[in-house]
């Protein structure tokens, strides 16, 4: 990572922190931007820094409970596909063993 990339990342985190500090009083576009940053751009370290900031603790808790921690339909479908594949493999192994 170059110094420029680090500066851009720090700037994006500062922007996300500013939006999060105003949460839930953010516009729809700002919420979309915040969701994109958390889901696609933020590193685990950046999320940890935000989560451990006492000034952002309550807005972060509310934001993550409403938007990040939810099990989506896509997540449920992936889990079902995984479970079905696992069951198929186990069934095949049992069938071959008998």
N, C-alpha and C positions, 0 to 999 in steps of 0.2 A: 504494500500500500504506500503510495506517495504521500508527501505532506499535504498536497492539495486535496487528495481524496479524504484524508483525515479531517481536514478543515470543513469540507463539504458535509461529511457525516456528522461532525459536531454541530454544524449549523442546522442540519435537518433535525437533530435531536433537540436542540434549543427551540426550534419551531414547534416540534411535537410537545415539548414540555409546556410551552406557552399556551398551546391549544388545550392541553390536558388541564392546565390550571383553571381554565374557564369552563371546563366540562361540568354540567351538561348544556351550558349556554353557548353552544357552537352552532354554526350554520350547517346545512346539509353538506355543502362542499367541504367545509372544514372537517366534518366528521368522516367523510370519504377519504380525505387526505390523511387523517389520523389513523384510520383503519388500514390504509395502504402501507403507511410507515410501519405500523406494528406487525403486520402480516408479511410484508415483503422486504423491508429494508433494515429494520432494527436487528441488532445483534443481541445475543443473550446478555452480554455485559451492559448494553444500553438499557435494556428492559429492567435489569437488576438495579441499575443506578436510579432509574425513575421510580421503581417500586420501593426503593429504600429511602427516597427523599421524603422527609416528614411533611413538607409543604404540599406534596402531590399524592400523599398516601390515600386520602379519601376519594379525590377525583379518579385516581388510578383504580381503586377498588371498584367504584361504581362502573367505570368504563369497561374494565375487564369482565366484570360480572354480566354486563349487558351485551357485550360485543365479542369478546375474545374467548371466554371460557365455555361458551355454549357449544353443545354438540349439534352440528349442522346435519342436514339431510345427507349431504355428500359423505360426511364422516360415518354416518350410520350405514350407508350403502357399502362403503369400503370395509367396514367391520363385518357386515354380512357376507360379502364376497370372500373375505379372508377366512371366516368361520366355515363357509361352505367348502372352500378349497381344502382346508385342514381336515374337515370331515371326510371329504372324498379321498384324500391321501390315506387317512387312518383306515377307512373302509377297504381300500384297495390292499393295504398291507395286511389287514386281518383276513381278507379273502384269499390272498396268496399263501398266507401261513397255514390256512386250514386245508 
